[in-house]
């Protein structure tokens, strides 16, 4: 109870037991608070030490993680460089061994195939001659047709001819490619190179190139019997049928050019320059690399199938 001056006035007398309990309770509470303060004060340095050690450990782990990420990034960059160098070496080896290159990195993926020198067939050519081995070209043509990443085929020719059956084999394979294809005659497309030149969906020739049309020749032992002449005639008919079936020239005109005399000194046949080959209907268009690639790009973009040249 509070009096007028604000002092506590007991309403009755307190017993000794009550006073003892009050004193004991106050002492216990004070002692507990004192012990708690001492405990916290004694533990505080150790807690700070643990916190500092934990912070240093986290900093060390972060530094290790950054160093590990940096090392991994360097390894990735080095691996990319190694892969690029390995790809370049593989392309160079492929070019030297197979006479072709991987699909280009232009607007569209076009496989470039070169046919140069003599077309080598069932027998080996002399070591001094540059050759195109038909067993190397066949798998390339199969890959062009099979690989969905390759969109077109460009065949570049500068050949003197060679094995008739090997040349016809390659010509039939090129003609069977369903993707857009083009041939480009540079330098010369002679003899059995003519079926190769007309085998694609579109043929091009530069003005300075020439094409020699002549009858089938044979080297080695020949039997002087009618069957041998008949065999030559049948082989010539196969060539004529393929050429006229994939170009605008007629069989009669092609035979006339083939049997023409007075132009070649020690042989019969005709030599056609670029413009003349186009005028005779043997080649579709006079042009170079730019025109051939432009045709392929347009054919790819339009999604055309193999068009008929006689249509």
Protein Blocks (a to p, Z undefined) as FASTA:
>chain_A
ZZfkopacdfbdcdfklmmmmmmmmmmmmmmmmmmmmmmmmmmmmmmmmmmmmmmmmmmm
mmmmmmmmmmmmmmmmmmmmmmmmmmmmmmmmmmmmnopacddfbfbdcdddddehjadf
fbccdfkbccddfklmmmmmmmmmmmmkbmbdcdddddebdafklmmmmmmmmmmpmbdc
ddddehiaehjlmmmmmmpmbdcddfkbccdddddddedjdddbfklmmmmmmmmmmmmm
mmmmmccbdfklmmmmmmpghjamkbgcddddfklmmmnomambgcdfklmmmmmmmmmm
nopacddfkZZ
